[in-house]
Each structure stands twice: as structure tokens, then as C-alpha cells.
């Protein structure tokens, strides 16, 4: 599942830790999603999409 997470939080000058705090997850979870080692749960995927004001389909393309 491809995702633009690294680019999006980078554009806002947020670290993985900053993003993790905003999402209520660990930095390791953010890293695993970015490196495609972990697919987020649906609630987390929607939370990420909402945070970046993007459709969930745009955030997580197959």
C-alpha cells in the first residue's frame, strides 16, 4: 500500500515523533506505516487522512 505520509509530514516540518503524537500512536508505528511494513487500521487510516485533509483513498493507494 503506497502512501505519501513521509512527504506530507516533512512538508510541515514534523518529525515522525510529532506526527505520532498527533495521531496518538508510537513513532515506531508511523515508521512502519511509512516503510510499508504495517497497514494502519481503518480508524487510524481515517485519522491520518483527516489530519492531512485528504481523502483516505488518496492517502493509501494500492
C-alpha positions as semicolon CSV with decimal commas, in nm:
position;residue;x (nm);y (nm);z (nm)
1;X;0,000;0,000;0,000
2;X;0,172;0,319;-0,117
3;X;0,135;0,629;0,097
4;X;0,267;0,987;0,093
5;X;0,296;1,009;0,472
6;X;0,670;1,088;0,486
7;X;0,638;1,367;0,229
8;X;0,330;1,520;0,392
9;X;0,467;1,541;0,743
10;X;0,802;1,654;0,603
11;X;0,634;1,946;0,424
12;X;0,501;2,059;0,762
13;X;0,845;2,015;0,925
14;X;0,701;1,749;1,155
15;X;0,916;1,460;1,269
16;X;0,783;1,109;1,293
17;X;0,751;1,172;1,668
18;X;0,547;1,488;1,606
19;X;0,311;1,300;1,377
20;X;0,285;1,007;1,616
21;X;0,187;1,239;1,900
22;X;-0,086;1,399;1,688
23;X;-0,220;1,056;1,594
24;X;-0,189;0,901;1,939
25;X;0,045;0,622;1,823
26;X;0,413;0,543;1,867
27;X;0,688;0,676;1,644
28;X;0,761;0,315;1,553
29;X;0,404;0,279;1,420
30;X;0,450;0,586;1,198
31;X;0,780;0,447;1,072
32;X;0,623;0,107;0,998
33;X;0,341;0,271;0,800
34;X;0,586;0,488;0,604
35;X;0,807;0,192;0,517
36;X;0,503;-0,019;0,424
37;X;0,574;-0,279;0,692
38;X;0,237;-0,214;0,852
39;X;-0,103;-0,121;0,711
40;X;-0,292;0,105;0,951
41;X;-0,628;0,002;1,091
42;X;-0,926;0,171;0,926
43;X;-0,980;0,411;1,219
44;X;-0,612;0,512;1,209
45;X;-0,618;0,547;0,830
46;X;-0,917;0,781;0,853
47;X;-0,747;0,977;1,134
48;X;-0,437;1,023;0,918
49;X;-0,644;1,132;0,618
50;X;-0,840;1,379;0,830
51;X;-0,520;1,525;0,981
52;X;-0,383;1,599;0,634
53;X;-0,724;1,693;0,489
54;X;-0,700;1,433;0,215
55;X;-0,939;1,158;0,108
56;X;-0,837;0,826;0,263
57;X;-0,821;0,679;-0,089
58;X;-0,556;0,937;-0,180
59;X;-0,354;0,867;0,133
60;X;-0,344;0,490;0,091
61;X;-0,329;0,374;-0,269
62;X;-0,289;0,008;-0,352
